Amino acid sequence: MAEIATLPEAVGELVRDGDTVALEGFTHLIPMTAGREIIRQRRRDLTLVRMTPDIVYDQLIGAGCARKLVFSWGGNPGVGSLHRFRDAVEKGWPAPLELEEHSHAGMANRYVAGASGLPFAILRGYVGTDLPGVSATIKTITCPFTGERLAAVPALEPDVAIIHAQRADRQGNVQLWGLVGVQKEAVLAARRSLVTVEEIVDELTPVPGAIVLPSWVVTMVAEVPGGAHPSYAEGYSERDNPTYAAWDAISRDRDSFTRWLDDHVHEGSVR
């Protein structure tokens, strides 16, 4: 059964220096507060994995938590670039950042392989792109049945997967719904997992289209209301577009970013 803990306790127990960590969510249910707790606990040398790194990864990279990023797209959605990400790649501040880039399909299939206990995934993709030439994690194989040439990518098996969801019960069963990405696959592929939730309830009531992660596949659950902000949690909150817009100015300058860290993360509350 999943253990119920506070967010600082869960991050302190599950996220270790040098880990491969996936914070997944797709526009919706992004584990923003958990990311800031990783920064607050000053984790270092992390390999960050995410299909669509947005401002929470910009914050983690700018705070010096990351040494490598495995991803398929990066940006401040609806606004523009991730300036702390760019500074790390272009100028090595606060530390050089190694990149491993894939397509969305490649990343999703890598999670599925990890969740399925398979060593790699096969897909039709990457034809006509430069990615196989710059990534050691994209290979070409021949189908033994048809002779077709296909792409092979290794399974993703993070040390820790972190997601946000709407609710969990007191046994640690997790329920999420709405616009979801690869949260389920990330949790199933990972060695350890943390789910932050809007609320912990006595019983999960049915929701059309909801995904339920049983407690035995989740390591720890933490109740963190508003834990997806400034992204949203369907049924609980709306997307805070002004915060995404404001991040562009905060993140452009190293000094303003450092002030933000001091004011809102290292000296701030869990929220």
C-alpha positions in Angstrom: 0.0 0.0 0.0 1.2 3.5 -0.8 2.5 5.5 2.1 0.8 8.8 2.9 3.3 11.5 3.7 3.9 15.2 3.6 5.5 16.6 0.4 8.9 17.4 2.1 9.0 13.9 3.6 8.2 12.3 0.3 10.8 14.2 -1.7 13.3 13.7 1.0 12.8 9.9 0.9 12.3 9.3 -2.8 14.5 11.8 -4.7 18.3 11.4 -4.4 21.3 13.2 -5.9 22.1 11.6 -9.3 18.7 10.1 -9.8 16.8 10.0 -13.1 13.5 11.9 -12.3 10.4 12.2 -14.4 7.8 14.9 -13.5 5.0 14.2 -16.0 1.9 16.0 -17.0 0.5 17.4 -20.2 -0.7 21.0 -19.9 -2.8 19.7 -17.1 -1.9 18.2 -13.7 1.8 19.2 -13.9 3.5 18.5 -10.5 4.8 22.1 -10.1 4.9 22.2 -6.3 6.8 19.0 -6.2 9.4 20.4 -8.5 9.9 23.4 -6.3 10.3 21.1 -3.3 13.1 19.3 -5.1 14.8 22.7 -5.6 14.2 23.6 -1.9 15.9 20.4 -0.9 18.8 21.2 -3.2 19.0 18.0 -5.1 21.9 17.8 -7.6 23.1 16.0 -10.7 19.6 14.9 -11.7 18.7 13.5 -15.1 15.3 15.1 -15.8 12.9 13.3 -18.1 9.8 14.8 -19.5 8.0 14.8 -22.8 7.3 18.6 -22.7 9.6 20.4 -20.3 8.0 23.7 -19.4 8.5 26.3 -16.6 8.9 23.7 -13.7 11.9 22.3 -15.6 13.2 25.8 -16.3 13.1 26.4 -12.6 14.9 23.1 -11.8 17.6 23.7 -14.4 18.1 27.3 -13.3 18.4 26.2 -9.7 21.3 23.9 -10.6 19.5 20.6 -10.0 20.0 19.1 -13.4 22.9 17.7 -15.3 21.0 16.2 -18.2 17.6 16.6 -19.9 15.8 13.8 -21.8 12.8 15.4 -23.7 10.9 15.8 -26.9 9.9 19.5 -26.8 10.7 22.4 -24.5 9.2 25.8 -24.0 6.9 28.1 -22.0 3.6 27.1 -23.6 1.8 30.0 -25.2 4.7 32.4 -24.4 8.0 31.4 -25.8 11.4 30.1 -24.8 12.7 28.7 -21.5 15.4 31.2 -20.7 17.1 29.2 -17.8 17.1 26.2 -20.1 18.7 28.2 -22.9 21.3 29.7 -20.5 22.4 26.3 -19.3 22.7 24.9 -22.9 24.3 28.0 -24.5 26.5 29.3 -21.6 26.7 26.5 -19.0 25.0 28.5 -16.3 24.5 27.5 -13.5 26.0 24.2 -14.9 26.3 22.6 -18.3 23.3 20.7 -19.4 23.5 17.5 -21.5 20.6 16.9 -23.9 19.0 13.8 -25.2 16.2 14.6 -27.7 13.4 12.4 -29.0 10.1 12.8 -30.8 6.8 12.7 -28.7 6.2 9.2 -30.2 9.6 8.1 -29.2 9.3 9.3 -25.6 5.8 7.8 -25.2 6.9 4.5 -26.5 10.0 4.5 -24.3 7.7 4.9 -21.2 5.4 2.2 -22.5 8.4 -0.2 -22.8 9.5 0.6 -19.3 6.0 0.1 -18.0 5.7 -3.2 -19.8 9.0 -4.6 -18.5 10.5 -4.6 -22.0 14.1 -3.5 -22.8 13.1 -1.3 -25.8 10.2 -0.1 -28.0 9.8 -0.3 -31.7 8.0 2.4 -33.8 7.7 3.8 -37.2 9.4 7.1 -36.8 12.5 9.3 -37.1 12.6 8.7 -40.9 13.9 11.9 -42.6 15.0 13.5 -39.3 18.5 14.2 -38.0 17.8 12.7 -34.5 19.2 9.2 -35.2 22.5 10.8 -36.1 22.9 12.7 -32.9 21.3 10.3 -30.4 22.8 7.0 -29.3 19.3 6.0 -28.0 17.8 5.7 -31.5 18.7 2.6 -33.5 17.4 1.0 -36.7 16.3 -2.7 -36.7 14.8 -5.0 -39.2 11.4 -6.7 -38.6 12.1 -10.5 -38.7 8.6 -11.0 -40.3 8.4 -8.4 -43.0 11.9 -7.1 -43.5 10.7 -3.5 -42.7 13.2 -1.1 -41.2 12.0 0.3 -37.9 13.2 2.6 -35.2 14.1 1.1 -31.8 14.4 3.2 -28.6 15.4 1.9 -25.1 12.9 1.7 -22.3 12.6 4.6 -19.9 12.8 3.4 -16.3 13.2 6.5 -14.1 14.4 6.1 -10.5 11.5 8.3 -9.5 8.3 9.4 -11.3 6.3 12.3 -9.9 2.8 13.2 -11.0 -0.1 15.3 -9.8 -3.7 14.0 -9.6 -7.1 15.1 -8.4 -7.4 12.7 -5.5 -6.4 9.6 -3.6 -8.1 7.5 -0.9 -6.5 6.8 2.4 -5.1 3.5 1.2 -3.1 5.3 -1.6 -5.3 4.5 -4.6 -5.0 7.4 -7.0 -7.6 8.8 -9.3 -7.0 11.3 -12.2 -9.0 12.4 -15.1 -9.3 15.0 -17.8 -6.4 15.9 -20.2 -3.7 13.4 -19.3 -0.4 12.4 -21.0 1.9 9.6 -20.0 1.4 9.8 -16.2 0.2 6.2 -15.8 3.1 4.9 -17.9 5.7 6.9 -16.1 4.5 5.6 -12.7 4.5 2.0 -13.9 7.9 2.4 -15.5 9.6 3.9 -12.5 11.3 2.2 -9.6 9.7 4.7 -7.1 6.8 7.1 -7.5 5.3 10.1 -5.8 1.8 11.3 -6.5 0.7 14.7 -5.2 -3.1 15.1 -5.0 -5.6 17.9 -4.5 -7.2 16.0 -1.7 -7.3 12.7 0.1 -10.8 11.2 0.5 -12.3 8.3 2.3 -13.6 6.8 -1.0 -13.0 7.3 -4.7 -16.2 8.0 -6.5 -16.5 7.0 -10.1 -15.7 9.7 -12.8 -16.2 9.0 -16.5 -12.9 8.3 -18.2 -10.9 8.5 -15.0 -7.7 6.5 -14.5 -7.1 4.8 -11.2 -3.6 3.8 -10.2 -3.9 1.1 -7.5 -2.0 1.7 -4.3 0.4 -1.1 -4.9 2.0 0.7 -7.9 2.5 4.0 -6.0 5.2 4.4 -3.4 4.1 7.6 -1.7 1.1 10.0 -1.8 1.2 13.6 -0.6 -1.8 15.9 -0.2 -0.9 19.2 -1.9 -3.9 21.4 -2.8 -3.0 23.6 -5.8 0.0 21.4 -6.4 -0.3 21.8 -10.2 -0.4 25.7 -10.2 0.0 27.5 -12.6 -1.2 24.5 -14.7 -4.6 23.3 -13.7 -6.4 20.3 -12.2 -9.8 19.6 -13.9 -12.6 20.0 -11.4 -10.3 21.9 -8.9 -8.6 24.8 -10.6 -8.1 26.7 -13.8 -4.9 27.4 -15.7 -3.2 30.6 -14.5 -2.1 32.2 -17.8 -0.7 35.4 -16.3 1.8 33.4 -14.3 3.1 31.7 -17.4 3.4 35.2 -19.0 5.2 36.6 -16.0 7.7 33.8 -16.0 9.2 35.1 -19.3 10.5 38.3 -17.6 11.5 36.6 -14.4 13.6 33.9 -16.1 15.3 36.1 -18.7 17.8 37.6 -16.3 19.9 35.6 -13.9 19.6 38.1 -11.1 15.8 38.3 -11.3 15.6 34.5 -11.4 17.8 34.2 -8.3 15.6 36.7 -6.5 12.6 34.6 -7.4 14.3 31.5 -6.0 15.1 33.3 -2.7 11.6 34.9 -2.4 9.4 32.0 -3.6 11.2 28.8 -3.1 14.0 28.8 -0.5 12.2 31.2 1.8 8.7 30.2 0.8 6.2 27.7 2.1 5.5 24.3 0.5 2.9 26.0 -1.7 
